[in-house]
């Protein structure tokens, strides 16, 4: 049977308009979909200075010591991460400082910072809520989690609350598919979520309390919700099943 190309294009266009764009979220929050060409702003330009605190300088030295002599550049990701943790996000001045410390060209550091979405090249809120919306989470209704957060905080994907306390973004798979739907906030995973769970988590964060991390459906980790199906008895111990003559 022949296919009406115009009809197919209209159908796809209608479908695609119903999908939120992860790239628009990354763009707004300075992720890897942001313009790769840096544009100076008042808060982000090369004339500003960045330096690690004394404590973090010691951490940088400890990080570099993990790598062989002559290979300091291998430390670029953890050192950039440390710069972001100190500053809250990753301005170009911090990238330039990292390049100087590691003896790298600035462009090589920029290449790393623009590749990984973990690096925020624009300011984000104190609590950066990153919702996984790829296939397993989407099938488990991650859209409801995004909608609940958006409604409760009054912001859309890629936006930050006026008080700079919360930012919301969508991200690719965070590797907790069996605990879908889930979100990453700071360094903690919140899993097996219902809309009421994410509302409770936000309430705790608004009060600057640390919510319980992990599953919210009663599981301890990622075991079957219906109970164990394997490893249901104590291990047999050394030598079990081995030939007697060995």
N, C-alpha and C positions, 0 to 999 in steps of 0.2 A: 504494500500500500504506500502511496506517495504521502509525503509529509508537507503540510503547508508551513513553509519557513516563516512567514509573517506571523502566523498563529503561534508557532513555537516561540518566537522572539517576544511576543506580547505576553505569553504565559509565563516565561522565565522572568520577564521584567516585573510582572505582578508579584511573583513569588519572592524575588530578590528584594523588593521594597518592604516586605514584611520582616526582613532580617536586619537586626542591628549589626553595625559594622564594628568588629573588634579593632580594625585599623583606626577608626575614628577615635576610639577610646585611647589607643596607644598614642595617637597624634596629640590629643589634648593634654595628656599627662607626660609627654616627653619620652615615650617609649621608642622602640626601634622603627616605628612607622613615621616618626617625626621627620621633618626635613633634614636630610643628611648634611646640608650646608648650614653652618651655624649663622645665626643672625644676632648681632649684639643687641642687648636690651640694657636698661638701667641696672637690673639685678643680675645680669649674666653677660659679662664681657671680659676680655683679656686684660683690661687695665686693673681689674680687681685683683686682690692678693688672696692666696689661700695657703695656710700652713697647718700641719698637723699639730695637735697638742703634744706636750711632752710625753704624756702617757701613750698616745697613739704613735708617736715616733718610735717608742720602744716596741710597740706591736709591729710596726712596719719592719723594723730590724729583725724581729723574730720570724715574721713571714718570709722575708728574703733568705734567712738562714736555712729554710727548708729546701732550697734549690742549689744545685752545684754552682761553683764559681763560674762566672762568665755567662750565667743564664738568669740574671735578675729579671729579665723581661717576662719570665714565666709567672712571676708574682703579680702580674698586672690586674687580674680579676679580683683576687682578695684585697689588694691595696686600693683599688677603685671602690670596692664594697666598703672598706673602712672609711674612705673619704666621704662616701654617701651617708654612712651612719653618723659621722661627726657633724656633717653640714645639714643633713635632712634630705638633700637631693644632690645632684652632681653638676655643678656649674662648670663652665669651660676652664675657669681658673684652677679648679681642683684637678682637672684632667692634665693641665699643663704642669702642675706641681708633681703629679704622679710620673709623668714622662721624664721630668728632670731627675727625680729620685731613682728611677729604674734605668736611666740612660737610654731611653727610647725616643724615637722621633714622636712629636706630638700627634702626627697623623695616625701612627700605629695605635696610639691610645684612643684616639677618636673612633677608629675602626671598631675597636672592642666595645666602647661605650654605646655606639649606635647599633651594634648587632644584638645585644642582650636586652630583653625587656625588663630585666631586674634593675637596670640602671635608669633612674628618673632624671632626665635632663631638663626638667622644669619642676617648679615647686609642687609638692603634694602635701596633703593634710597630715596631721599628727598620726591619724589612723588611716592607712591606705587599705581600703577593702578591695581585694582582687577576687572576682568571682569567675570560676571556671565555667565556661558555657560551651565547651566542645562536646562531642557526641554523647558519651555516657552520662555526663551531668545534665545535658539538655534533655535526654530521654527521661531523666529523673526530675524534671521540672525545675531546672536552674532558672528558667525565665521568671518563675514566681519569686525566687530569692532576689533576683535583680529588681523586679517590680516593687517588692516589699521595701528594700533598702532605699530605692529611689523615692518612694512615697513617704517613708518615714523621715528621711533627711532632706527632702525637697530638692534633690539634685539629680541630674541625669548621668548616664555613663560618660566618663571623661571629665566630670566636673568636681569642684571642691566646694564645701560649704563656706558661707561668708566668714565664719569664725576660724576658718583654716583647720578645723579639727578632723574633718572626714573628707576623703577622696574616694571615688568609686570608679573602678575600671573592670573591663572584661579581659580575661587572659586565656591563653591556650592551656592545654592539659597540664595539671599540676601533679599528676602521678598518683592520685588517690581515687582512681575510678571506682573501686569497689565500695568506696564510702560516699558516692555521689548522692546528692549535690553537696558541694563543699566550697569554702572560701578560704583565702589566705589573708590574714591581717597581721601586719608586721612579720614576725617569724613563726606564727602559730597557725596550724590548720584547724578549721572548725568544720566538722563532717556530719554526714547523714542528717542534713538540715531540713526543717520545715519552716515556713514563713514565721511562725511564732518563735522559733529558736533564734533566728537572726534578729528579730525584734528585741529579744531578751539580751542578746550579745551586744547590740548597739546601746541599749539602756545602760549596761554595765560600763561600756567604754565612755559614754557621755558623762558618767560619774567618775571617770578615771580609775575604775576598778578593772582588774584583769579577769576576763571571763574564763571559764573552764574550757580548755582546748580539747580537741579530739572528737569522737563520735557523740551525737546527741540523741541516739535512739536506744541507748542502753548497752551498746556493744563496748567491749574493752578496747578493741583495736579494729581489725578487719576480719575477724572470724565470722562464719555464717550466722546470720541473725537467728536462724532456727536451731542453732546449737552445733557443736563439733560433729563432723562427719568422718574425720580421720584423727589419728593420734589420740584416741579416746582411752588408752590404757597406759600404764607406766612402761617405760622402756625395758626391754628384756635384759639389758646389761651386757658387759663385754663378753665376747665369745659365743653369743647366741647364734646358732645356725652354722657355726664353723665346724669342719670335720674334726673328729676326736683325735686323729693322728697328727694334727697340725698344732 
